[in-house]
Amino acid sequence: MRNTLKILALPLIFFAVFVSLWLIWKIFQLPQEQELIEIVKYYFNLYGYWMVFISAIIEGVLLVGWYYPGSLVIFLGVIFAGKDLTQVVLVVSLVTVGLFLAQLFNYVLGKYGWYKLFFEIWLERANRKFAKAFYKIRA
C-alpha cells in the first residue's frame, strides 16, 4: 500500500493542482470559455504580436497552460496573419521563441524548484535506504 502511494504521489499532486484550479474557476465565477475567447480576441486586436508571444510563453509553462487558452491565441494569430507570408513567418517565429522560453523556464523550475519542493525529502530518504543497504552488503 505504501509503495503504491509513493508511485502515485506525483500524479496525485498534479490532479490536486488541476482540481484546485477548477474549483477556483467555479468559486470565483471566472469567465466561461466563450467569454474568454472574446476577451482574447479583444486583447489580440489591441496588442497583436505581443499577445501571441506572451500567450506562447504562458501556454508552455507547466500547469499554467492548462487554464490559459494559449493554443487558441496562437491559432488565431496565424489566422489573423492572413495570406501575408511575412506576417505568418513572424507569428510562427514568435510562437517558437515563446515556447522555447517557456521550456527553459520549466527546465530551471525542474532543476532548482520542483526538486526542493517535492523530491528532496523522497530522494534523501531513498539515498539513506540505499546507503544502509549498501553498507550491509559490504559488511
N, C-alpha and C positions, 0 to 999 in steps of 0.2 A: 504494500500500500504506500509506504513512504517513498519507495523508488518511483512509483507511478506519479506521485505528486511532484517529485523532483523533475521528472521528464516533462510533465505538463505545466510547470511553473511559468515558463516564458510565454507559451500560447495563452495561458490564463491571464497573464498580465496584459497582453495585447487585447484580449477580449474585454477585460475590465476597462481598459482605456477607451475602447470603442463604445462600450455601453455607457460609460461616463459621458462621452461626447454626445451620444444620442440623447441621454437624459437632460443634459444641459440644453440641447437643441429644443427639446419639448418643454422643459420647465420655463425657460426664458422666452418661449414662443418666437424663436428665430424664424426668419422668412422661409416660406415654402420654396420648393425647387424652382417653380416658375417665376416667383418674385425675385429669387436670387439670380436667375438668368437675366431678368430685366435690369437688375442693379449692375450686373457685369457688363451688359451692353452699354449702359449709360457711361460707366467709367471707361470702357474701351473707346467710345466715341470721344470722351473728354481727354484721355491720356494717350491713346493709341499704342505705339510700340512699347512704351514703358510698362503699360498694363500687361502686355504679352510677356515681357521679360520677367516682371515680378511674379506673374502667375505661374510661369515655368519654374521659378525658384520655389514658390510655395507648394506647387504640385509635387515637386521632387523631394521635399523634406518629409522624413519619416513621420507617420501618424497625422501630421497636419494636412497632408494631401488627401486624406480620406474625407475631410469635411469640405474643403475648398474645391469648387469645380474648375480646377486649372486646365484639365483636358478640354473642357468646353471652350474656355477662353482661348486656348491655343488653336483649337479647331476654327473658332470664329475669326481669329486673327488671320489665319491663312485664307479663309473665305473672303474676308473683307479686303485682303490684299489684292483680290481681283485677278485679272489676267496679266497684270504688270509683273514680269518676271523678276525685276529688281526688288520689288516690294515683297514678293514671295520668298526670294532668297534671303532678304533681310529678316523677315519674320522667322523663317526656319533657323537662321543663324542665331537670332536672339533666343529662341527656344532651346537650341542646342547648348549655348553658353549658360543659360539659366539652369537647365537640368544638370549640367556639369558642375556648376557651383553648388547646387543642392546636394549632389552626390559627395562633393568634397566636404560639405557641412556634415552630412551623415557619417562620413568616414571619421572626421575629427570627433564627432559625438560618440561614435563607437569606440574609438581608440582611447579617448580621455574621459568621456562622460558616462556612458552606459556601464562600462566596467566598474566604475566606482559606485554607481547607484545600485546595480543588481548583482553583479557577478563576483565582486571582490570577496564577499563572505563565503560564497559557494566554492570559489577557487582555492581560497586559503584552507577551507575545511578539507577539500579533496587533496590538496598538497600535503596536509598533515597526515591524512589517512595513507597516502602513498608513501610518505617518508617512514611512517610507523611500520607499514607492511614491508618496505624495502629493508629496513634495519633488522626486522625479524628474520627475513630470509638470509641475510648476510651473517647473522649471529649463529 
